[in-house]
Amino acid sequence: MTEYVHQPDFMTGDEFSIPTFSLLCPEGELHDGAIEPALERDHARRIYQAMLATRILDERMMAAQRQGRLSFYMQCTGEEAAVVGATAALDDADMIMAQYREQGALMYRGFSIDEFMNQLFGNELDYGKGRQMPIHYGSRKLHYMTISSPLATQIPQATGYAYGQKLAGDGHCTLTFFGEGAASEGDFHAALNMASVHQVPVIFFCRNNGYAISTPAVEQFAADGIAPRAFGYHMHVIRVDGNDVLAVYEATRQARKIAVERNQPVLIEAMSYRLAAHSSSDDPSGYRSKDEEEVWRAKDPVLRLKKWLLKKQWWSEEEESTQQEALRREVLDTLKRAEKRASPPLESLISDVYADITPALQRQFDQLKRHIRRYPDAYPRGAKSLDLDVGTDTDSQGEA
């Protein structure tokens, strides 16, 4: 029923603030009054191992990029709790539509180091057949939609996919990850509006890490973060400590229950911090201080969960050392194998789009092959795919 007032009373949203849900303090102990989630030992260890493996993979692959062995890389460092904790609360058959910093979700679901490396190097075993730049993973078997570079496109796609899940009635939902910078795109608003209007089982998971590349949150929006936007769409919302994996897990578990059982969307804002650079092309020293970074290093999500596990005697320092050594060895050995594998065959460049290659596409491909034959030294991998000897004079073959 509409409530009427008879004097103008403008509101700004300052009348209330959204609290941050947190269970685990940086020392690895529960806050006073916090209730520990029903997380079994093996499940908790699986979460930690995925977070640890993601941290080590990121460290090694950023080093490989600096060595010139990899063209590009993006780290999840500092945000592992948000990504892995949310994934752990889902059913493994729920769809994940990620942005580009969620390798921890794949790690948790069982994507092997070999599969990571094949994509990073775009070799013949890469599921994307070398068509994507590094870190654009995808896995049909693990229900992880292939990443797209354009910012925020996955958000409305998640709404559409979740609408299909609602129609199918199989009890699954979609979770889409994105940063607070992506929430400034129009796609974000279109997605939330559609999800609320059509009542679909989707979880919008915003990783608010404080920066959209170099733009701080205070220069992106004037309101109290991303969470209050949910009210404009009549949507369930919760803000959570993104460095507290227990809180992220419990918030996402309950959000999934709302999404699946009620067919209603939920917005989660995880307050975290990107400890690494935005990407291997970024230098964060140009826009933030070392002192600021150190404040957040004290809240390291991996260390926080490790301390909790040690206190519960579900993990040991001996296991930690053994696991770290084994992971570093596996990453390095797998890297060496992956970078030596052949590239995908040249013909795969035009496959998988049309059932039959169109005449126009075939003409373009034939022109490409003639170009490679003329300049084999410039395209050694392409020349090898065409069984050309690199260095052979092929100018006489001409070019269209």
C-alpha positions as a Markdown table, in Angstrom:
| # | Residue | x | y | z |
|---|---|---|---|---|
| 1 | Met | 0.0 | 0.0 | 0.0 |
| 2 | Thr | 1.4 | 3.4 | -0.9 |
| 3 | Glu | 2.3 | 5.7 | 2.0 |
| 4 | Tyr | 1.8 | 9.4 | 1.4 |
| 5 | Val | 3.5 | 12.3 | 3.2 |
| 6 | His | 2.5 | 15.9 | 3.0 |
| 7 | Gln | 5.9 | 17.6 | 3.2 |
| 8 | Pro | 8.8 | 17.1 | 0.8 |
| 9 | Asp | 11.4 | 14.7 | 2.3 |
| 10 | Phe | 14.3 | 14.0 | 0.0 |
| 11 | Met | 16.4 | 10.9 | 0.7 |
| 12 | Thr | 20.0 | 10.3 | -0.4 |
| 13 | Gly | 20.6 | 6.8 | 1.0 |
| 14 | Asp | 22.7 | 8.1 | 3.9 |
| 15 | Glu | 19.9 | 7.1 | 6.2 |
| 16 | Phe | 21.3 | 3.6 | 6.3 |
| 17 | Ser | 24.5 | 1.6 | 5.6 |
| 18 | Ile | 25.0 | -2.0 | 4.7 |
| 19 | Pro | 27.1 | -3.9 | 7.2 |
| 20 | Thr | 29.9 | -6.3 | 6.2 |
| 21 | Phe | 29.4 | -10.0 | 7.2 |
| 22 | Ser | 32.6 | -11.4 | 8.6 |
| 23 | Leu | 33.3 | -14.6 | 10.7 |
| 24 | Leu | 37.1 | -15.0 | 10.7 |
| 25 | Cys | 39.6 | -12.4 | 11.9 |
| 26 | Pro | 43.1 | -12.1 | 10.4 |
| 27 | Glu | 44.5 | -14.1 | 13.3 |
| 28 | Gly | 42.5 | -17.1 | 12.2 |
| 29 | Glu | 40.1 | -17.0 | 15.1 |
| 30 | Leu | 36.3 | -16.5 | 14.9 |
| 31 | His | 34.9 | -13.1 | 15.9 |
| 32 | Asp | 33.0 | -12.9 | 19.1 |
| 33 | Gly | 29.5 | -14.1 | 18.5 |
| 34 | Ala | 30.3 | -15.6 | 15.1 |
| 35 | Ile | 29.0 | -19.1 | 14.3 |
| 36 | Glu | 31.3 | -21.3 | 12.4 |
| 37 | Pro | 29.8 | -22.6 | 9.2 |
| 38 | Ala | 29.1 | -26.4 | 8.8 |
| 39 | Leu | 32.3 | -27.1 | 6.9 |
| 40 | Glu | 33.8 | -30.6 | 7.1 |
| 41 | Arg | 37.5 | -31.2 | 7.4 |
| 42 | Asp | 38.0 | -32.5 | 3.9 |
| 43 | His | 36.0 | -29.7 | 2.3 |
| 44 | Ala | 37.9 | -27.1 | 4.2 |
| 45 | Arg | 41.2 | -28.7 | 3.1 |
| 46 | Arg | 40.0 | -28.7 | -0.5 |
| 47 | Ile | 39.3 | -25.0 | -0.3 |
| 48 | Tyr | 42.7 | -24.2 | 1.2 |
| 49 | Gln | 44.6 | -26.4 | -1.3 |
| 50 | Ala | 42.8 | -24.6 | -4.2 |
| 51 | Met | 43.7 | -21.2 | -2.7 |
| 52 | Leu | 47.3 | -22.2 | -2.1 |
| 53 | Ala | 47.7 | -23.7 | -5.6 |
| 54 | Thr | 46.3 | -20.6 | -7.2 |
| 55 | Arg | 48.7 | -18.4 | -5.3 |
| 56 | Ile | 51.7 | -20.5 | -6.4 |
| 57 | Leu | 50.5 | -20.8 | -10.0 |
| 58 | Asp | 50.2 | -17.0 | -10.1 |
| 59 | Glu | 53.6 | -16.4 | -8.6 |
| 60 | Arg | 55.3 | -18.8 | -11.1 |
| 61 | Met | 53.5 | -17.6 | -14.2 |
| 62 | Met | 54.0 | -13.9 | -13.5 |
| 63 | Ala | 57.7 | -14.8 | -13.3 |
| 64 | Ala | 57.5 | -16.6 | -16.6 |
| 65 | Gln | 55.9 | -13.6 | -18.2 |
| 66 | Arg | 58.7 | -11.4 | -16.9 |
| 67 | Gln | 61.2 | -13.9 | -18.4 |
| 68 | Gly | 59.6 | -13.4 | -21.8 |
| 69 | Arg | 58.2 | -17.0 | -21.9 |
| 70 | Leu | 54.5 | -15.8 | -21.7 |
| 71 | Ser | 53.0 | -12.8 | -23.4 |
| 72 | Phe | 50.5 | -11.7 | -20.6 |
| 73 | Tyr | 49.2 | -12.7 | -17.2 |
| 74 | Met | 46.7 | -11.7 | -14.5 |
| 75 | Gln | 46.9 | -12.7 | -10.9 |
| 76 | Cys | 44.2 | -13.5 | -8.3 |
| 77 | Thr | 46.6 | -12.7 | -5.4 |
| 78 | Gly | 44.7 | -11.3 | -2.5 |
| 79 | Glu | 41.3 | -12.3 | -3.8 |
| 80 | Glu | 41.6 | -16.1 | -3.5 |
| 81 | Ala | 39.0 | -16.3 | -0.6 |
| 82 | Ala | 36.4 | -14.4 | -2.6 |
| 83 | Val | 36.8 | -16.7 | -5.7 |
| 84 | Val | 37.4 | -20.1 | -4.1 |
| 85 | Gly | 35.0 | -19.5 | -1.2 |
| 86 | Ala | 32.1 | -18.7 | -3.5 |
| 87 | Thr | 32.9 | -21.6 | -5.8 |
| 88 | Ala | 33.0 | -24.0 | -2.9 |
| 89 | Ala | 29.5 | -23.1 | -1.8 |
| 90 | Leu | 28.0 | -24.0 | -5.2 |
| 91 | Asp | 27.1 | -27.3 | -6.7 |
| 92 | Asp | 29.8 | -28.4 | -9.0 |
| 93 | Ala | 27.3 | -28.5 | -11.9 |
| 94 | Asp | 26.3 | -24.8 | -11.3 |
| 95 | Met | 27.5 | -22.5 | -14.1 |
| 96 | Ile | 30.2 | -20.0 | -13.5 |
| 97 | Met | 30.7 | -17.0 | -15.7 |
| 98 | Ala | 33.9 | -15.3 | -14.7 |
| 99 | Gln | 35.7 | -12.1 | -15.5 |
| 100 | Tyr | 39.4 | -12.8 | -15.8 |
| 101 | Arg | 40.8 | -13.2 | -12.3 |
| 102 | Glu | 38.9 | -16.3 | -11.2 |
| 103 | Gln | 41.4 | -19.1 | -11.9 |
| 104 | Gly | 40.8 | -20.2 | -8.3 |
| 105 | Ala | 37.3 | -21.3 | -9.3 |
| 106 | Leu | 38.8 | -23.7 | -11.9 |
| 107 | Met | 41.5 | -24.8 | -9.5 |
| 108 | Tyr | 38.8 | -25.8 | -6.9 |
| 109 | Arg | 36.8 | -27.7 | -9.5 |
| 110 | Gly | 39.7 | -29.8 | -10.6 |
| 111 | Phe | 41.2 | -28.0 | -13.7 |
| 112 | Ser | 44.7 | -29.5 | -13.9 |
| 113 | Ile | 47.9 | -27.5 | -14.0 |
| 114 | Asp | 48.4 | -29.0 | -17.5 |
| 115 | Glu | 45.1 | -27.6 | -18.7 |
| 116 | Phe | 46.0 | -24.2 | -17.3 |
| 117 | Met | 49.4 | -24.3 | -19.1 |
| 118 | Asn | 47.9 | -25.4 | -22.4 |
| 119 | Gln | 45.6 | -22.4 | -22.5 |
| 120 | Leu | 48.3 | -20.0 | -21.3 |
| 121 | Phe | 50.6 | -21.0 | -24.2 |
| 122 | Gly | 47.8 | -21.6 | -26.7 |
| 123 | Asn | 49.2 | -24.9 | -27.9 |
| 124 | Glu | 47.7 | -27.8 | -29.7 |
| 125 | Leu | 46.0 | -29.1 | -26.5 |
| 126 | Asp | 44.4 | -25.8 | -25.6 |
| 127 | Tyr | 40.6 | -26.1 | -25.5 |
| 128 | Gly | 40.3 | -22.7 | -27.2 |
| 129 | Lys | 42.7 | -23.8 | -30.0 |
| 130 | Gly | 45.1 | -20.9 | -29.4 |
| 131 | Arg | 42.5 | -18.2 | -30.3 |
| 132 | Gln | 42.4 | -16.4 | -27.0 |
| 133 | Met | 45.2 | -14.5 | -25.2 |
| 134 | Pro | 46.4 | -16.1 | -21.9 |
| 135 | Ile | 44.1 | -16.4 | -18.8 |
| 136 | His | 41.0 | -16.7 | -21.0 |
| 137 | Tyr | 40.1 | -20.2 | -19.7 |
| 138 | Gly | 37.0 | -22.2 | -20.3 |
| 139 | Ser | 35.9 | -25.7 | -19.5 |
| 140 | Arg | 32.7 | -27.4 | -20.6 |
| 141 | Lys | 33.1 | -30.3 | -18.2 |
| 142 | Leu | 33.6 | -28.0 | -15.2 |
| 143 | His | 30.7 | -25.7 | -16.1 |
| 144 | Tyr | 33.0 | -22.7 | -16.5 |
| 145 | Met | 32.1 | -20.5 | -19.4 |
| 146 | Thr | 35.0 | -19.3 | -21.6 |
| 147 | Ile | 36.2 | -15.9 | -20.6 |
| 148 | Ser | 35.7 | -12.9 | -22.9 |
| 149 | Ser | 37.9 | -9.8 | -22.8 |
| 150 | Pro | 35.2 | -7.2 | -23.2 |
| 151 | Leu | 34.3 | -5.9 | -19.8 |
| 152 | Ala | 31.0 | -7.0 | -18.1 |
| 153 | Thr | 29.5 | -9.0 | -21.0 |
| 154 | Gln | 29.3 | -12.1 | -18.8 |
| 155 | Ile | 26.8 | -10.3 | -16.5 |
| 156 | Pro | 23.8 | -10.2 | -18.7 |
| 157 | Gln | 24.8 | -13.5 | -20.2 |
| 158 | Ala | 24.6 | -15.0 | -16.7 |
| 159 | Thr | 21.0 | -13.7 | -16.4 |
| 160 | Gly | 20.0 | -15.3 | -19.7 |
| 161 | Tyr | 21.7 | -18.6 | -18.8 |
| 162 | Ala | 20.0 | -18.6 | -15.4 |
| 163 | Tyr | 16.7 | -18.0 | -17.1 |
| 164 | Gly | 17.3 | -21.2 | -19.1 |
| 165 | Gln | 18.1 | -23.1 | -15.9 |
| 166 | Lys | 14.8 | -21.9 | -14.4 |
| 167 | Leu | 12.9 | -23.3 | -17.4 |
| 168 | Ala | 14.9 | -26.5 | -17.2 |
| 169 | Gly | 14.0 | -26.9 | -13.5 |
| 170 | Asp | 17.1 | -29.0 | -12.7 |
| 171 | Gly | 17.9 | -27.1 | -9.5 |
| 172 | His | 21.0 | -25.3 | -10.7 |
| 173 | Cys | 22.0 | -21.7 | -10.7 |
| 174 | Thr | 24.6 | -19.4 | -12.3 |
| 175 | Leu | 27.1 | -17.3 | -10.5 |
| 176 | Thr | 28.9 | -14.5 | -12.3 |
| 177 | Phe | 32.0 | -12.8 | -11.0 |
| 178 | Phe | 33.0 | -9.2 | -11.9 |
| 179 | Gly | 34.8 | -6.3 | -10.4 |
| 180 | Glu | 33.4 | -3.0 | -9.1 |
| 181 | Gly | 34.7 | -1.4 | -12.2 |
| 182 | Ala | 32.6 | -3.7 | -14.4 |
| 183 | Ala | 29.6 | -2.7 | -12.3 |
| 184 | Ser | 30.0 | 0.8 | -13.9 |
| 185 | Glu | 29.1 | -0.7 | -17.3 |
| 186 | Gly | 25.5 | -0.5 | -18.5 |
| 187 | Asp | 25.6 | -4.3 | -18.8 |
| 188 | Phe | 25.5 | -4.6 | -15.0 |
| 189 | His | 22.2 | -2.6 | -14.7 |
| 190 | Ala | 20.5 | -4.4 | -17.6 |
| 191 | Ala | 21.4 | -7.7 | -16.1 |
| 192 | Leu | 20.1 | -7.0 | -12.6 |
| 193 | Asn | 16.9 | -5.5 | -14.0 |
| 194 | Met | 16.2 | -8.5 | -16.2 |
| 195 | Ala | 17.1 | -11.0 | -13.4 |
| 196 | Ser | 14.7 | -9.3 | -11.0 |
| 197 | Val | 11.8 | -8.9 | -13.5 |
| 198 | His | 12.0 | -12.5 | -14.7 |
| 199 | Gln | 13.0 | -13.9 | -11.3 |
| 200 | Val | 15.9 | -16.1 | -12.3 |
| 201 | Pro | 18.4 | -18.2 | -10.2 |
| 202 | Val | 21.5 | -16.0 | -10.6 |
| 203 | Ile | 24.1 | -14.8 | -8.1 |
| 204 | Phe | 25.9 | -11.6 | -9.0 |
| 205 | Phe | 29.2 | -11.7 | -7.2 |
| 206 | Cys | 31.1 | -8.4 | -7.2 |
| 207 | Arg | 34.8 | -8.5 | -6.2 |
| 208 | Asn | 35.2 | -5.0 | -4.9 |
| 209 | Asn | 39.0 | -4.8 | -4.8 |
| 210 | Gly | 39.2 | -1.0 | -4.6 |
| 211 | Tyr | 40.5 | -0.3 | -8.1 |
| 212 | Ala | 39.3 | -0.5 | -11.7 |
| 213 | Ile | 42.9 | -0.9 | -13.0 |
| 214 | Ser | 44.2 | 2.4 | -11.7 |
| 215 | Thr | 40.9 | 4.2 | -10.9 |
| 216 | Pro | 40.1 | 4.0 | -7.2 |
| 217 | Ala | 36.5 | 3.3 | -6.1 |
| 218 | Val | 36.0 | 6.8 | -4.8 |
| 219 | Glu | 36.4 | 8.1 | -8.3 |
| 220 | Gln | 34.0 | 5.5 | -9.8 |
| 221 | Phe | 30.9 | 6.1 | -7.7 |
| 222 | Ala | 29.6 | 8.3 | -4.9 |
| 223 | Ala | 27.4 | 5.8 | -3.2 |
| 224 | Asp | 28.3 | 3.2 | -0.5 |
| 225 | Gly | 29.8 | 0.7 | -2.8 |
| 226 | Ile | 27.9 | -1.7 | -5.1 |
| 227 | Ala | 25.6 | -3.4 | -2.6 |
| 228 | Pro | 23.0 | -0.6 | -2.3 |
| 229 | Arg | 22.2 | -0.8 | -6.0 |
| 230 | Ala | 20.3 | -4.1 | -5.3 |
| 231 | Phe | 17.5 | -2.2 | -3.7 |
| 232 | Gly | 16.8 | -0.4 | -6.9 |
| 233 | Tyr | 16.0 | -3.8 | -8.4 |
| 234 | His | 14.2 | -5.2 | -5.4 |
| 235 | Met | 16.9 | -7.8 | -5.0 |
| 236 | His | 18.4 | -9.8 | -2.1 |
| 237 | Val | 21.9 | -8.4 | -1.2 |
| 238 | Ile | 24.7 | -9.0 | 1.2 |
| 239 | Arg | 28.1 | -7.4 | 1.7 |
| 240 | Val | 30.9 | -9.8 | 2.9 |
| 241 | Asp | 34.5 | -9.6 | 4.0 |
| 242 | Gly | 36.1 | -10.8 | 0.8 |
| 243 | Asn | 39.3 | -11.9 | 2.6 |
| 244 | Asp | 37.4 | -14.2 | 5.0 |
| 245 | Val | 36.8 | -17.4 | 3.1 |
| 246 | Leu | 34.4 | -18.7 | 5.8 |
| 247 | Ala | 32.1 | -15.7 | 5.5 |
| 248 | Val | 32.2 | -15.8 | 1.7 |
| 249 | Tyr | 31.4 | -19.5 | 1.7 |
| 250 | Glu | 28.4 | -19.1 | 4.1 |
| 251 | Ala | 27.1 | -16.0 | 2.3 |
| 252 | Thr | 27.2 | -17.7 | -1.0 |
| 253 | Arg | 25.7 | -21.0 | 0.4 |
| 254 | Gln | 22.7 | -19.1 | 1.6 |
| 255 | Ala | 22.5 | -17.0 | -1.6 |
| 256 | Arg | 22.4 | -20.2 | -3.6 |
| 257 | Lys | 19.6 | -21.4 | -1.5 |
| 258 | Ile | 17.6 | -18.3 | -2.3 |
| 259 | Ala | 18.4 | -18.5 | -6.0 |
| 260 | Val | 17.6 | -22.2 | -6.5 |
| 261 | Glu | 14.7 | -22.6 | -4.1 |
| 262 | Arg | 12.9 | -19.3 | -4.8 |
| 263 | Asn | 14.2 | -18.5 | -8.3 |
| 264 | Gln | 15.3 | -15.1 | -7.1 |
| 265 | Pro | 18.5 | -13.3 | -7.9 |
| 266 | Val | 21.1 | -12.2 | -5.3 |
| 267 | Leu | 23.9 | -9.6 | -5.3 |
| 268 | Ile | 27.0 | -10.3 | -3.2 |
| 269 | Glu | 29.6 | -7.6 | -2.7 |
| 270 | Ala | 32.9 | -9.0 | -1.4 |
| 271 | Met | 35.2 | -6.3 | 0.0 |
| 272 | Ser | 38.7 | -7.3 | -0.9 |
| 273 | Tyr | 42.0 | -5.9 | -2.3 |
| 274 | Arg | 44.1 | -6.8 | -5.3 |
| 275 | Leu | 47.6 | -7.3 | -3.8 |
| 276 | Ala | 49.2 | -7.7 | -7.2 |
| 277 | Ala | 49.2 | -5.5 | -10.2 |
| 278 | His | 46.0 | -5.3 | -12.4 |
| 279 | Ser | 47.9 | -7.3 | -15.0 |
| 280 | Ser | 51.5 | -8.0 | -16.2 |
| 281 | Ser | 51.1 | -4.7 | -18.1 |
| 282 | Asp | 50.4 | -2.6 | -15.0 |
| 283 | Asp | 52.6 | -0.9 | -12.4 |
| 284 | Pro | 50.5 | -0.2 | -9.3 |
| 285 | Ser | 53.2 | 2.0 | -7.7 |
| 286 | Gly | 51.9 | 4.8 | -9.9 |
| 287 | Tyr | 48.5 | 5.0 | -8.2 |
| 288 | Arg | 48.7 | 3.5 | -4.7 |
| 289 | Ser | 51.2 | 3.4 | -1.8 |
| 290 | Lys | 53.2 | 0.6 | -0.3 |
| 291 | Asp | 51.7 | 1.5 | 3.1 |
| 292 | Glu | 48.3 | 0.9 | 1.7 |
| 293 | Glu | 49.3 | -2.5 | 0.3 |
| 294 | Glu | 50.9 | -3.5 | 3.6 |
| 295 | Val | 47.6 | -2.8 | 5.5 |
| 296 | Trp | 45.9 | -5.4 | 3.2 |
| 297 | Arg | 48.8 | -7.9 | 3.3 |
| 298 | Ala | 48.1 | -8.2 | 7.0 |
| 299 | Lys | 44.6 | -9.4 | 6.0 |
| 300 | Asp | 46.0 | -12.0 | 3.5 |
| 301 | Pro | 43.1 | -14.5 | 2.9 |
| 302 | Val | 45.4 | -17.5 | 2.3 |
| 303 | Leu | 47.3 | -17.0 | 5.6 |
| 304 | Arg | 44.0 | -16.3 | 7.5 |
| 305 | Leu | 42.5 | -19.7 | 6.4 |
| 306 | Lys | 45.8 | -21.4 | 7.1 |
| 307 | Lys | 45.9 | -20.1 | 10.7 |
| 308 | Trp | 42.3 | -21.3 | 11.2 |
| 309 | Leu | 43.1 | -24.8 | 9.9 |
| 310 | Leu | 46.2 | -25.0 | 12.0 |
| 311 | Lys | 44.2 | -24.2 | 15.2 |
| 312 | Lys | 41.7 | -26.9 | 14.3 |
| 313 | Gln | 44.6 | -29.3 | 13.6 |
| 314 | Trp | 43.2 | -29.9 | 10.1 |
| 315 | Trp | 46.6 | -28.8 | 8.6 |
| 316 | Ser | 50.2 | -28.8 | 9.6 |
| 317 | Glu | 53.3 | -26.8 | 8.8 |
| 318 | Glu | 54.9 | -30.0 | 7.5 |
| 319 | Glu | 52.0 | -30.5 | 5.0 |
| 320 | Glu | 52.4 | -26.8 | 4.1 |
| 321 | Ser | 56.1 | -27.2 | 3.2 |
| 322 | Thr | 55.5 | -30.5 | 1.3 |
| 323 | Gln | 52.5 | -29.1 | -0.6 |
| 324 | Gln | 54.3 | -25.9 | -1.6 |
| 325 | Glu | 57.3 | -27.7 | -2.8 |
| 326 | Ala | 55.3 | -30.2 | -4.8 |
| 327 | Leu | 53.1 | -27.5 | -6.4 |
| 328 | Arg | 56.1 | -25.4 | -7.4 |
| 329 | Arg | 57.7 | -28.4 | -9.0 |
| 330 | Glu | 54.6 | -29.4 | -10.8 |
| 331 | Val | 54.0 | -25.9 | -12.2 |
| 332 | Leu | 57.5 | -25.6 | -13.4 |
| 333 | Asp | 57.7 | -29.0 | -15.0 |
| 334 | Thr | 54.3 | -28.6 | -16.6 |
| 335 | Leu | 55.3 | -25.2 | -17.9 |
| 336 | Lys | 58.3 | -26.6 | -19.6 |
| 337 | Arg | 56.2 | -29.3 | -21.4 |
| 338 | Ala | 53.5 | -26.9 | -22.4 |
| 339 | Glu | 55.7 | -24.3 | -24.0 |
| 340 | Lys | 57.3 | -26.9 | -26.2 |
| 341 | Arg | 54.0 | -28.3 | -27.6 |
| 342 | Ala | 53.1 | -27.5 | -31.2 |
| 343 | Ser | 50.6 | -24.8 | -32.1 |
| 344 | Pro | 47.1 | -25.7 | -33.1 |
| 345 | Pro | 46.9 | -26.6 | -36.9 |
| 346 | Leu | 46.3 | -23.5 | -39.1 |
| 347 | Glu | 43.0 | -25.0 | -40.3 |
| 348 | Ser | 41.5 | -24.7 | -36.8 |
| 349 | Leu | 41.6 | -21.0 | -37.2 |
| 350 | Ile | 38.3 | -21.1 | -39.2 |
| 351 | Ser | 36.6 | -24.1 | -37.7 |
| 352 | Asp | 33.8 | -24.3 | -35.1 |
| 353 | Val | 31.8 | -21.3 | -36.3 |
| 354 | Tyr | 29.9 | -22.6 | -39.4 |
| 355 | Ala | 28.9 | -26.2 | -40.2 |
| 356 | Asp | 30.4 | -25.6 | -43.6 |
| 357 | Ile | 33.1 | -23.0 | -44.3 |
| 358 | Thr | 31.7 | -20.1 | -46.2 |
| 359 | Pro | 33.2 | -19.1 | -49.6 |
| 360 | Ala | 34.2 | -15.7 | -48.2 |
| 361 | Leu | 36.0 | -17.2 | -45.2 |
| 362 | Gln | 37.7 | -19.8 | -47.4 |
| 363 | Arg | 39.0 | -17.0 | -49.7 |
| 364 | Gln | 40.4 | -15.2 | -46.7 |
| 365 | Phe | 42.1 | -18.3 | -45.4 |
| 366 | Asp | 43.6 | -19.1 | -48.8 |
| 367 | Gln | 45.0 | -15.6 | -48.9 |
| 368 | Leu | 46.5 | -16.1 | -45.4 |
| 369 | Lys | 48.2 | -19.3 | -46.5 |
| 370 | Arg | 49.7 | -17.5 | -49.5 |
| 371 | His | 51.0 | -14.7 | -47.3 |
| 372 | Ile | 52.6 | -17.3 | -44.9 |
| 373 | Arg | 54.3 | -19.1 | -47.8 |
| 374 | Arg | 55.7 | -15.8 | -49.0 |
| 375 | Tyr | 57.1 | -14.8 | -45.6 |
| 376 | Pro | 57.7 | -18.1 | -43.7 |
| 377 | Asp | 60.5 | -16.5 | -41.5 |
| 378 | Ala | 57.9 | -14.1 | -40.1 |
| 379 | Tyr | 55.4 | -16.9 | -39.3 |
| 380 | Pro | 57.5 | -19.9 | -38.3 |
| 381 | Arg | 54.7 | -21.8 | -36.6 |
| 382 | Gly | 52.3 | -21.1 | -39.5 |
| 383 | Ala | 54.9 | -22.2 | -41.9 |
| 384 | Lys | 55.5 | -25.4 | -40.0 |
| 385 | Ser | 51.7 | -26.0 | -40.1 |
| 386 | Leu | 51.9 | -25.7 | -43.9 |
| 387 | Asp | 55.0 | -28.1 | -44.0 |
| 388 | Leu | 57.2 | -25.3 | -45.2 |
| 389 | Asp | 60.9 | -25.1 | -44.5 |
| 390 | Val | 61.5 | -21.9 | -42.7 |
| 391 | Gly | 64.1 | -19.8 | -44.6 |
| 392 | Thr | 63.2 | -21.2 | -48.1 |
| 393 | Asp | 62.8 | -18.5 | -50.7 |
| 394 | Thr | 59.1 | -18.6 | -51.6 |
| 395 | Asp | 58.7 | -15.1 | -53.2 |
| 396 | Ser | 58.0 | -16.7 | -56.6 |
| 397 | Gln | 54.8 | -18.2 | -55.2 |
| 398 | Gly | 53.3 | -14.7 | -55.1 |
| 399 | Glu | 50.6 | -13.2 | -52.9 |
| 400 | Ala | 47.0 | -12.4 | -53.6 |
